[in-house]
Amino acid sequence: MHSLTSSAILLVALLVVNPAATSSFLAPRPKMCSPNLSSLVHGFRGGAQTFSPYKSSKMASKSNGNDNGNDKEQASLPVRIFKKSLFILAPVSVASAVTQLTPSIQAVYQGTEFATDLTASLGCAVLATVWLKIVTKLATNSVIDSKDARKIIHTGSAPLFMFVWPLFSDSPWAALMAGCVPLANLSKVIAAGQSANSNDVEAKELASAVSRTGDSTEALGGPFIYTVVLLIATTFFWRSPVSAVAIAQMAAGDGVADLAGRRWGQKKWFFSKDKSYAGSAAFVGAATVTSLALVAWLNLAPVSMDLAVTLLFISVVCSLVELLPLGDDNWTVPIAGGLLAYSLII
């Protein structure tokens, strides 16, 4: 390629040094004229004559008495040399650059797992969009209650995403590629929270599904924190018991607790009118099972009875944290679960 580039430069130099010897190379070509419809029809019918735009251009030039070689109408010789040099050097330069970059591009896509992670990230983003679309449509069409839709999204979104983590490679940037999925969902949550004064139908549907009262700004509360926690767990605690346990406590524990508490939670805790015995029991059961399933599926720790007991203990503590008015459950519960997992499992 370097020799090809040098040859092109040498040719340009010859054009500059000896322009007289290259007059035929620089001579302007006759302009192409658009075919005349009647000529085309005559040619097809007769079969003896074939239309030639080049020939028609010469005939038109002769009939009009125009001399296309008039020096006054042509660009100066240096300008023409410059234009010709561009036509020579530009393709050569582009080809040279592509040839030099090709090994680097191949190293990125073939020599590493970048393509695998990119495909997995795009696939997860599509599946997440389909998941949200199904639940929001069910809620919009009154097939399920809007409160149930909110907690179904809460319960299933993060654990389902973590169950497809094995699709990603073991490369250092796999966590960043996977983090693009909750990052994309975060933009959707923000759009839903600002959908009151917009015409975005999809954002309005999502806002209706994730809010308690139908107020779109509620999406910027719990759902926003939920998605940020998932983003942090994915990016900074990739394939770690910390992320698996923290997400399981936040998503499955808190989500199932609300679903069970609104149906069978007649008996409330004496210090909280909103929390029930049934909800707390559902929290512990769902959080323990989901934590154990994620740890086993992602092969984050040896599965044993000791691990199950440890996860049960973590779930009980997190259920107590969920009862206390310490702040939004979407950050207090996963912080408690993550710290306990770091202390007791790792």
ZIGICOR-V920923 format. One line per field, one symbol per residue. ss: DSSP state (2 for helix, 1 for strand, 0 for the rest). A space follows every 50 residues. Layout:
ss: ???
This chain:
ss: 02222222222222222002222222000000000022222222220000 00222222222222000000222000222222222222222222222222 22222222200002222222222222222222222222220000022222 22222222222220222000000222222222222222222220222000 22222222220000022222022222222222222200002222222222 22222222222222000110011111222222222222222222222000 0000222222222222222222200000222222222222222200
